[in-house]
């Protein structure tokens, strides 16, 4: 029988393993060993595993026998059989029992599966042990200690580490070490790799994106900081961007002190490259809009500027003053007076001059250069340089199509408040940051139909249009602000202007060394204090203050807002609650949390309770596990409004983490809570939690889009829009188009809003469904039988689709640091935007999530040189702007024949002469271009010039057309498209961008891997002349307005005159040609 068993594996005709299995029944251990050896022969278990599985009990019995000398072989055979039975836990248990017989170096599917199971089990146990080690002594006494690590399991994993390192798979080993919380292995793998700096940069990116929870991620970041600091300084300042990676880690750890030290060292270094690296770090940090961190940097003594020397007083100063005032001024200044100084002081000053008043020593050129570099760095950190560059880009590259707004305006009844407000909101979003309000100025009569809170929203929309125009913020809104000479008589307009001031500064919160911004806060605070009896103005002032001090955690301002909150006014208290959340964004201030919770339970106003709940959610932004106690308290509260806030607290605390526990909590609430508002909030916040993995969101919410509950369907659409904003993800768009045909009006509204977010300025070359979505939105807006809420959502969707002059995209992540580092202001803006369900004016908050879809190159002085050029090698038209709309040409109506009496022949001839006299004017009107024809037709309603931004005349259009054709022809010849700084580049376009090389290049990026955002450039030919974006005559918005103001006014007057003449001619034509004149009087003779 044994002989048969030996021969069986070598014979292809054997169809059973019964002979081998029979040996397992023998009492002789030698025969049992022979059976196990034959079963372990290659191919036997793979062929006869089903038959062997019936005898698993005998194999397991041999393994459990203490006196059996080959237990490892029995365990290995049992493990392989369980593997084929797909019972992987048992597979791993017996594989561990096999000891050295289980060889991890063997290339097979079985070994790979067991190793994967082994790694998963090892990671699970290591996490349990690590979490237990982090417990306090008191908690360790209460909690049961986890089982110790199995040494056999650890041996297999250690073997895997050695195998990966030997085969050069350092990244794979590093990933396992990070998941298993083996920081010792992380360090040894990085230091032992052939290229430690490159692997260190990779580790930073993976740690930021994938490592959690936050406490463990901070431990990893501290380890990486130590590894960075061990590198030579020459490598830290090199083109690999190691200094940026080090600063990124310190930023995530909140260590502003060490970041400031690094920046100071780089600025003070003598080599130019170090200064440029410091500027790039400053750009990346500013893009996060972390107000507290930036203020800490600006107030650090290492980055402080030396005190400015007081200029000597002019000799003529004394001559301008008279009497005692002149004498006192001269004495205070400590200078020699001429007319106003006393005779007793003059000799004394003259005697002290040689020793006390020395001649000015020549300044050290190195120190002067250092101070200049420090000023440039501070201008980036405080937002003045980057804000101006962004403003110039959005203004110069504005591609807004105002015909979209004209089309929507012509399709809705201006007497309906909601559609009217929708157009105003859409205009603000379309022109966000462009400073162009031509549509509103051209439709003042139509705009005047807004009343009460609609007027508040319309005025506030100017803040979105002029977002970033900080220096002229008060001037822009002067005619609406309370207390100014031209202040509006409406308290709603005044309150809206205060809200608009906050929106202007929301994209760049107020920092310490900006006098203009501090003056703004003082103005808003003064308006808040003086509006005690006007809750509308308090509402606007609170929102403005919260936005202007976004995330700055100003305790004194918190007390002011809290005082308004405690007045128990529903209107003012709601805004105060939101403002507190914005002010304390991400701080988890315990005092604010306790006071907001207590007041939310005391007040009876639902608006205030909801605002307090949202403020609590904003306070724990990004805190992850640290916020679990408060989240649990809110989610289990008996008040549905606080449970509503608990959903947002969960979503914002775990924003971008894709943490399973947070997703499970939200999904559970979406199906179990009895309140529809809570369910809607739960599903919406899935978008926040999973915004770091947008491709996974459609799979998670696909079933929710088919829910029986319309609130859940609405929220699933919003979750897709938030997580997939600006991505144009095909799966997300497909789901949204399906939801857009829902039978419930507000569900369709949510789908249209989400489509606008998801496809925001995404070209058709990236997503082929852009045109389908755009046509759908236009069709809904024009359909007068469509529900008003669906039309409202479609209008806002069109505004989002074309936001920021078609040059911005909504994103929760900055372009510099990338995914993993959240923009707190963007998250707050999107969270408050979703509150449009209750309060329309909060739609403006979505503008906080906008960032320029651009490459903006900066030189060593934070200027934008226009000669830098890059190349886009993508297929022509892939990333082009959408084509502007064309007006529909109306067919002329054919006139029917009119019977003419013979008695009227004479009158007809006179009418013909009249018609001939007015023919030239009428013909001129008929041949007007599309914009002029619309203006003439709508002159009575106040439309002045609907294409003021797009073009000013047919000649300019022809010139632009010729330039476009020439550029397209040049691209065909070269094989690429040349783009001049600054230029539009969306995230999807970055892989197709290339920089020029060779001796002809004037500039080169300090870090060539940067393809978008703010990028610092190195001047390779500093002696050559250059033109900068903000220079006078470089088409800056302010300079152009001042230069062309008179010409534009003249053109407007001529156009209005021409329109009036055209209308008069048309009326004469209609009166004289459409109907014959009445017959002359005659006597009846019949």
BELKA-V258876 format. One record per residue. N is the residue number from 1. PHI is phi as a letter, one per 20 degrees, with the letter a starting at -180 (* if undefined). Layout:
((N PHI) (N PHI))
This chain:
((1 *) (2 f) (3 f) (4 f) (5 f) (6 f) (7 f) (8 g) (9 f) (10 e) (11 d) (12 f) (13 e) (14 f) (15 d) (16 b) (17 d) (18 f) (19 f) (20 f) (21 f) (22 f) (23 f) (24 f) (25 e) (26 f) (27 e) (28 f) (29 f) (30 f) (31 f) (32 f) (33 f) (34 f) (35 f) (36 f) (37 f) (38 f) (39 f) (40 e) (41 f) (42 g) (43 n) (44 f) (45 f) (46 f) (47 e) (48 d) (49 f) (50 f) (51 f) (52 f) (53 f) (54 f) (55 d) (56 f) (57 f) (58 f) (59 f) (60 f) (61 f) (62 f) (63 f) (64 e) (65 f) (66 f) (67 e) (68 e) (69 f) (70 d) (71 f) (72 f) (73 f) (74 f) (75 f) (76 f) (77 f) (78 f) (79 f) (80 f) (81 f) (82 f) (83 f) (84 f) (85 e) (86 m) (87 d) (88 f) (89 f) (90 f) (91 g) (92 f) (93 f) (94 f) (95 f) (96 f) (97 f) (98 f) (99 m) (100 f) (101 f) (102 e) (103 e) (104 f) (105 e) (106 f) (107 e) (108 b) (109 f) (110 f) (111 f) (112 f) (113 f) (114 f) (115 f) (116 f) (117 f) (118 f) (119 f) (120 f) (121 f) (122 f) (123 f) (124 f) (125 f) (126 f) (127 f) (128 f) (129 f) (130 f) (131 f) (132 f) (133 f) (134 e) (135 f) (136 f) (137 f) (138 f) (139 f) (140 f) (141 f) (142 e) (143 e) (144 e) (145 f) (146 f) (147 f) (148 f) (149 f) (150 f) (151 f) (152 f) (153 f) (154 f) (155 f) (156 f) (157 f) (158 f) (159 f) (160 f) (161 g) (162 f) (163 f) (164 f) (165 f) (166 f) (167 e) (168 m) (169 e) (170 f) (171 f) (172 f) (173 f) (174 f) (175 f) (176 f) (177 f) (178 f) (179 f) (180 e) (181 l) (182 e) (183 f) (184 f) (185 f) (186 g) (187 f) (188 f) (189 f) (190 f) (191 f) (192 e) (193 f) (194 f) (195 c) (196 g) (197 g) (198 f) (199 f) (200 f) (201 f) (202 f) (203 f) (204 f) (205 f) (206 f) (207 f) (208 f) (209 e) (210 d) (211 e) (212 b) (213 f) (214 f) (215 f) (216 f) (217 f) (218 f) (219 f) (220 f) (221 f) (222 f) (223 f) (224 f) (225 g) (226 f) (227 f) (228 f) (229 f) (230 e) (231 f) (232 f) (233 f) (234 f) (235 f) (236 f) (237 e) (238 f) (239 f) (240 f) (241 m) (242 f) (243 f) (244 f) (245 f) (246 f) (247 f) (248 f) (249 f) (250 f) (251 f) (252 f) (253 e) (254 m) (255 e) (256 f) (257 f) (258 f) (259 f) (260 f) (261 f) (262 f) (263 f) (264 f) (265 f) (266 f) (267 f) (268 f) (269 f) (270 f) (271 f) (272 f) (273 f) (274 f) (275 f) (276 f) (277 f) (278 f) (279 f) (280 f) (281 f) (282 f) (283 f) (284 f) (285 f) (286 f) (287 f) (288 f) (289 l) (290 e) (291 f) (292 f) (293 f) (294 f) (295 f) (296 f) (297 f) (298 f) (299 e) (300 f) (301 f) (302 f) (303 d) (304 f) (305 e) (306 f) (307 f) (308 f) (309 f) (310 f) (311 f) (312 f) (313 f) (314 f) (315 g) (316 f) (317 f) (318 f) (319 f) (320 e) (321 e) (322 c) (323 m) (324 f) (325 f) (326 f) (327 f) (328 f) (329 f) (330 f) (331 f) (332 f) (333 f) (334 m) (335 c) (336 f) (337 e) (338 d) (339 d) (340 e) (341 f) (342 f) (343 f) (344 f) (345 e) (346 g) (347 f) (348 f) (349 f) (350 f) (351 f) (352 e) (353 g) (354 f) (355 e) (356 e) (357 d) (358 e) (359 f) (360 f) (361 f) (362 f) (363 f) (364 f) (365 f) (366 f) (367 f) (368 f) (369 f) (370 f) (371 f) (372 f) (373 f) (374 f) (375 f) (376 f) (377 f) (378 f) (379 f) (380 f) (381 f) (382 e) (383 n) (384 f) (385 f) (386 f) (387 f) (388 f) (389 f) (390 f) (391 f) (392 f) (393 f) (394 f) (395 f) (396 f) (397 e) (398 f) (399 d) (400 f) (401 d) (402 f) (403 f) (404 f) (405 f) (406 f) (407 f) (408 f) (409 f) (410 f) (411 e) (412 d) (413 e) (414 f) (415 f) (416 e) (417 f) (418 f) (419 f) (420 f) (421 f) (422 g) (423 f) (424 f) (425 f) (426 f) (427 f) (428 g) (429 f) (430 f) (431 d) (432 g) (433 m) (434 e) (435 m) (436 d) (437 d) (438 f) (439 f) (440 f) (441 f) (442 e) (443 c) (444 f) (445 f) (446 f) (447 f) (448 f) (449 f) (450 f) (451 c) (452 l) (453 f) (454 f) (455 f) (456 g) (457 f) (458 f) (459 f) (460 f) (461 f) (462 f) (463 f) (464 f) (465 f) (466 e) (467 g) (468 n) (469 e) (470 f) (471 f) (472 d) (473 f) (474 f) (475 f) (476 f) (477 d) (478 g) (479 f) (480 d) (481 f) (482 f) (483 n) (484 e) (485 g) (486 d) (487 g) (488 f) (489 e) (490 e) (491 f) (492 f) (493 f) (494 f) (495 f) (496 f) (497 f) (498 f) (499 f) (500 f) (501 g) (502 f) (503 f) (504 f) (505 e) (506 f) (507 f) (508 b) (509 g) (510 f) (511 d) (512 f) (513 d) (514 d) (515 f) (516 f) (517 f) (518 f) (519 f) (520 f) (521 f) (522 f) (523 f) (524 f) (525 f) (526 f) (527 f) (528 f) (529 f) (530 e) (531 d) (532 f) (533 e) (534 d) (535 f) (536 f) (537 f) (538 f) (539 g) (540 f) (541 f) (542 f) (543 f) (544 f) (545 f) (546 f) (547 f) (548 f) (549 d) (550 g) (551 m) (552 e) (553 l) (554 f) (555 f) (556 f) (557 f) (558 f) (559 f) (560 f) (561 f) (562 f) (563 f) (564 f) (565 f) (566 f) (567 f) (568 m) (569 e) (570 f) (571 f) (572 f) (573 f) (574 f) (575 f) (576 f) (577 f) (578 f) (579 f) (580 f) (581 f) (582 f) (583 f) (584 e) (585 g) (586 m) (587 e) (588 l) (589 f) (590 f) (591 f) (592 f) (593 f) (594 f) (595 f) (596 f) (597 f) (598 f) (599 f) (600 f) (601 e) (602 e) (603 f) (604 d) (605 e) (606 f) (607 g) (608 f) (609 f) (610 f) (611 f) (612 f) (613 f) (614 f) (615 f) (616 f) (617 f) (618 f) (619 f) (620 e) (621 g) (622 m) (623 e) (624 l) (625 f) (626 f) (627 e) (628 g) (629 f) (630 f) (631 f) (632 f) (633 f) (634 f) (635 f) (636 d) (637 f) (638 f) (639 e) (640 f) (641 f) (642 f) (643 f) (644 g) (645 f) (646 f) (647 f) (648 f) (649 f) (650 f) (651 f) (652 f) (653 f) (654 d) (655 f) (656 m) (657 e) (658 l) (659 f) (660 f) (661 f) (662 f) (663 f) (664 f) (665 f) (666 f) (667 f) (668 f) (669 f) (670 f) (671 d) (672 d) (673 f) (674 e) (675 d) (676 f) (677 f) (678 f) (679 f) (680 f) (681 f) (682 f) (683 f) (684 g) (685 f) (686 f) (687 f) (688 f) (689 f) (690 d) (691 f) (692 f) (693 c) (694 f) (695 f) (696 e) (697 f) (698 g) (699 f) (700 f) (701 e) (702 g) (703 f) (704 f) (705 f) (706 d) (707 f) (708 f) (709 e) (710 f) (711 f) (712 f) (713 f) (714 g) (715 f) (716 f) (717 f) (718 f) (719 f) (720 f) (721 f) (722 f) (723 f) (724 d) (725 g) (726 m) (727 e) (728 m) (729 f) (730 f) (731 f) (732 f) (733 f) (734 f) (735 f) (736 f) (737 f) (738 f) (739 f) (740 f) (741 e) (742 f) (743 e) (744 e) (745 f) (746 f) (747 f) (748 f) (749 g) (750 f) (751 f) (752 f) (753 f) (754 f) (755 f) (756 f) (757 f) (758 f) (759 d) (760 g) (761 l) (762 e) (763 f) (764 f) (765 f) (766 e) (767 c) (768 f) (769 d) (770 f) (771 f) (772 f) (773 f) (774 f) (775 f) (776 f) (777 f) (778 f) (779 f) (780 f) (781 f) (782 f) (783 f) (784 f) (785 e) (786 f) (787 f) (788 f) (789 f) (790 f) (791 f) (792 f) (793 f) (794 f) (795 f) (796 f) (797 g) (798 f) (799 f) (800 f) (801 f) (802 d) (803 f) (804 l) (805 m) (806 m) (807 c) (808 c) (809 c) (810 f) (811 b) (812 e) (813 c) (814 f) (815 f) (816 f) (817 f) (818 n) (819 f) (820 o) (821 d) (822 e) (823 e) (824 g) (825 f) (826 f) (827 f) (828 f) (829 f) (830 f) (831 f) (832 f) (833 f) (834 f) (835 f) (836 g) (837 g) (838 d) (839 b) (840 g) (841 g) (842 f) (843 g) (844 f) (845 f) (846 f) (847 f) (848 f) (849 e) (850 f) (851 b) (852 g) (853 e) (854 b) (855 d) (856 c) (857 e) (858 c) (859 e) (860 f) (861 d) (862 m) (863 e) (864 d) (865 f) (866 e) (867 e) (868 f) (869 c) (870 c) (871 c) (872 d) (873 e) (874 f) (875 f) (876 g) (877 n) (878 f) (879 d) (880 f) (881 f) (882 f) (883 f) (884 f) (885 f) (886 d) (887 f) (888 f) (889 e) (890 e) (891 f) (892 f) (893 f) (894 f) (895 e) (896 e) (897 f) (898 d) (899 f) (900 d) (901 f) (902 f) (903 f) (904 d) (905 f) (906 f) (907 f) (908 f) (909 f) (910 f) (911 f) (912 f) (913 f) (914 g) (915 f) (916 f) (917 f) (918 e) (919 f) (920 f) (921 f) (922 f) (923 f) (924 f) (925 f) (926 f) (927 e) (928 f) (929 f) (930 f) (931 f) (932 f) (933 f) (934 f) (935 f) (936 f) (937 f) (938 d) (939 f) (940 f) (941 e) (942 n) (943 f) (944 e) (945 b) (946 f) (947 c) (948 f) (949 e) (950 f) (951 a) (952 d) (953 a) (954 f) (955 f) (956 f) (957 f) (958 f) (959 f) (960 f) (961 f) (962 f) (963 f) (964 f) (965 f) (966 f) (967 f) (968 f) (969 f) (970 f) (971 f) (972 f) (973 f) (974 e) (975 n) (976 b) (977 d) (978 e) (979 c) (980 e) (981 f) (982 e) (983 c) (984 f) (985 b) (986 e) (987 f) (988 f) (989 e) (990 g) (991 f) (992 e) (993 e) (994 c) (995 d) (996 f) (997 c) (998 o) (999 f) (1000 e) (1001 f) (1002 e) (1003 c) (1004 b) (1005 f) (1006 f) (1007 d) (1008 f) (1009 f) (1010 e) (1011 d) (1012 b) (1013 n) (1014 e) (1015 c) (1016 e) (1017 d) (1018 d) (1019 f) (1020 e) (1021 c) (1022 f) (1023 e) (1024 f) (1025 f) (1026 b) (1027 d) (1028 d) (1029 f) (1030 e) (1031 f) (1032 f) (1033 n) (1034 e) (1035 m) (1036 f) (1037 f) (1038 f) (1039 f) (1040 f) (1041 f) (1042 f) (1043 f) (1044 d) (1045 f) (1046 f) (1047 f) (1048 f) (1049 f) (1050 f) (1051 f) (1052 f) (1053 f) (1054 f) (1055 f) (1056 f) (1057 f) (1058 f) (1059 f) (1060 f) (1061 f) (1062 f) (1063 f) (1064 f) (1065 f) (1066 f) (1067 f) (1068 f) (1069 f) (1070 f) (1071 f) (1072 e) (1073 d) (1074 f) (1075 c) (1076 f) (1077 f) (1078 f) (1079 f) (1080 f) (1081 f) (1082 b) (1083 e) (1084 f) (1085 d) (1086 e))
